[in-house]
């Protein structure tokens, strides 16, 4: 049974990010924050999703909203992915799944008949006061970023 986080305070987090940064929830005080969890760097769906956020980055910025991508990949993998795709936002590395678990995005998945625990593509919209005002789980990439942007416009 997954946790419903909508309406609750955003779980505190901190972690190593791209651009030699370490970021925590505190770093986004006074801004809205879109946190999107994705399964793996440089895979087709994750690349499209990242590029969609990238293409809309300026629109989010105009609405006082930052974007943070999170996966279990290493910083080295994140740096390569960010550089190759020219993402204007940071990617946080969560190799110990601490952040993934606090947002409850680790799910039992199945590929080629094998079951494994993986990241369920999910997005959370955090308001300036640190509350999660919208959550999207088991996200389908097509049209998702536009939906998130629309939610930010309606704040």
C-alpha positions in Angstrom: 0.0 0.0 0.0 1.6 3.2 -1.1 1.8 6.3 1.1 -0.3 9.3 0.1 1.9 12.3 0.5 -0.5 15.0 -1.0 -1.3 17.6 1.7 1.6 16.5 3.9 4.9 18.2 4.6 7.6 17.2 2.1 9.9 14.5 3.5 13.3 16.1 4.4 16.1 15.0 2.1 19.6 15.8 1.2 22.0 14.3 -1.2 24.9 14.6 -3.6 23.9 16.2 -7.0 25.4 17.1 -10.3 27.6 20.2 -10.6 29.5 19.3 -7.4 26.5 20.3 -5.3 24.8 18.8 -2.3 21.2 19.8 -2.1 18.5 19.5 0.6 14.9 20.6 0.9 16.2 23.7 2.7 17.9 24.9 -0.4 14.5 25.4 -2.1 12.9 27.6 0.6 10.7 30.3 -0.9 10.3 28.4 -4.2 8.0 25.7 -5.5 9.8 22.5 -6.3 9.1 19.7 -8.8 10.8 16.5 -7.7 10.7 13.8 -10.3 11.9 10.3 -9.7 12.9 8.2 -12.7 14.2 4.7 -13.1 17.6 5.0 -14.9 19.8 7.6 -16.6 20.1 7.5 -20.4 17.2 5.2 -21.0 14.5 6.1 -23.6 11.6 7.1 -21.3 13.9 8.9 -18.8 15.6 10.8 -21.6 12.3 12.0 -23.0 11.0 13.0 -19.6 14.2 14.9 -18.7 14.1 16.7 -22.1 10.5 17.6 -21.6 11.3 19.2 -18.2 14.3 20.9 -19.9 12.2 22.3 -22.8 9.8 23.8 -20.2 12.4 24.9 -17.7 12.0 28.6 -18.4 8.3 28.4 -18.0 8.7 26.7 -14.6 11.3 29.3 -13.5 8.9 32.1 -14.4 6.5 30.5 -11.9 9.1 30.5 -9.1 9.5 26.7 -9.5 12.7 24.6 -9.5 13.1 21.1 -10.9 15.1 18.3 -9.3 15.5 14.9 -10.9 16.2 11.8 -8.7 17.3 8.3 -9.4 19.6 5.6 -7.9 22.3 6.2 -10.5 25.8 7.4 -9.4 26.9 11.0 -9.7 29.2 10.0 -12.5 26.3 8.5 -14.5 24.2 11.6 -13.6 26.9 14.0 -14.8 27.2 12.2 -18.1 23.4 12.1 -18.6 23.0 15.8 -17.6 25.8 16.9 -19.9 24.8 14.8 -22.9 21.2 16.1 -22.7 22.1 19.7 -21.5 19.7 19.6 -18.6 19.5 23.1 -16.9 18.5 21.5 -13.6 20.3 19.2 -11.1 20.1 15.4 -10.7 20.3 14.0 -7.2 22.0 10.6 -6.7 20.1 8.3 -4.3 22.2 5.1 -4.3 21.0 4.0 -0.8 17.4 4.6 -1.8 16.8 6.8 1.3 15.0 9.5 -0.6 13.2 6.9 -2.8 11.9 5.2 0.3 10.8 8.4 2.1 8.7 9.2 -1.0 7.6 5.6 -1.4 8.6 5.2 -5.0 10.3 1.7 -4.8 7.9 -0.8 -6.3 7.9 -4.4 -7.4 8.4 -4.5 -11.2 8.7 -7.2 -13.7 10.8 -7.5 -16.9 11.2 -10.5 -19.1 9.4 -12.6 -16.5 11.8 -11.6 -13.6 10.6 -9.6 -10.7 12.7 -6.9 -9.1 12.4 -3.7 -7.0 12.7 -0.6 -9.1 11.8 3.1 -9.1 8.2 3.8 -10.0 8.3 6.9 -12.2 6.7 9.5 -9.9 6.6 13.3 -9.6 5.8 15.5 -6.6 5.0 19.2 -6.6 6.1 20.9 -3.4 4.8 24.4 -2.6 6.8 27.3 -1.2 5.7 26.4 2.3 7.1 22.9 2.0 3.9 20.9 1.5 3.3 18.4 -1.2 0.3 19.7 -3.1 0.2 17.2 -5.9 1.7 13.8 -6.6 1.7 11.7 -9.8 2.6 8.0 -9.5 3.3 5.4 -12.2 3.7 8.3 -14.6 3.4 7.8 -18.4 5.9 10.2 -20.0 3.9 11.6 -22.9 2.1 14.8 -21.8 3.2 14.5 -18.2 5.4 17.6 -18.0 2.6 19.7 -19.5 0.3 18.4 -16.8 2.8 19.3 -14.1 3.3 22.8 -15.6 -0.5 23.3 -15.6 -0.6 22.3 -11.9 2.1 24.9 -11.1 0.1 27.6 -13.0 -2.9 26.8 -10.9 -1.1 27.4 -7.6 
